[in-house]
């Protein structure tokens, strides 16, 4: 039987494992605490694999990060990725599979910052102005599993002219609910209370979604082969933008000597 079957129903408990070389030598006992789900580990592996792939394919020119939702976790993941990637010459923002929430405007506010200068300090390096602003062109990856505030983010990314949307049309559900009324048996009810109107599309996102600028599908054969055509197209488009309009990074070594008067 597979050894992992012995760990069923042991999540959160201390378990003793005896490990050894294939020939049985150098055996030892270690204590482990199994987790209840591999989802968070597999998610982290997927994100870091994508990031490493983008860096390798572009020679470090393009950065990458993923936003899983528009709630507290997505907000933290945005900053975890955005703040480490913004100094690349270009940036891929991936919101595929985004579960929605309510922080899209906070993320768009930072992505829309136009870097117009730098603050050169004596001891603390160089900081962009405005702070936390992207250095160069961006593209946003979307798919049919990005919805709610993920729909709204996609529409905002396009309307604010932050870059191209690449992938598949988003889910199309932007009427918000408020789970605040309970029944006598403890049942929690929700009701539609928030609808959204946007410049250029009116009420049109609900029950439709947001179309990409460039349609790219991922076929079953791509999944089986470990290919991501949407990510590859994002890399291609951002590199084109970098070549057409290279981001400016001044040479700070030549500073004016104002002297002492």
Number of C-alpha atoms within 10 A of each C-alpha: 5 5 7 7 8 9 13 10 11 13 13 11 13 12 14 11 11 10 13 12 9 8 7 8 9 9 12 10 10 11 11 12 13 16 12 11 9 9 9 9 9 11 12 11 12 12 17 16 12 19 19 13 18 23 17 12 13 15 9 14 19 27 27 28 25 25 27 22 27 27 18 12 12 22 19 15 17 21 16 14 19 25 13 13 20 22 18 18 23 27 28 26 22 25 27 23 20 27 20 25 19 17 17 22 15 12 18 16 11 16 19 14 16 16 17 11 14 15 13 12 9 7 6 8 8 12 14 18 15 15 14 19 21 25 22 22 23 28 26 28 25 30 29 18 19 29 30 25 25 34 32 27 26 26 23 18 23 18 14 12 11 17 20 20 26 24 25 24 24 27 25 23 21 25 17 17 13 11 11 9 11 11 8 6 6 8 8 11 12 12 12 11 9 10 12 14 13 13 9 9 11 10 15 15 23 20 12 15 25 29 23 21 15 17 15 21 14 15 12 10 9 12 11 8 9 9 14 15 16 23 23 14 18 27 25 14 20 26 21 13 18 17 9 9 11 15 16 12 10 9 7 9 6 7 7 6 6 6 5 4 3
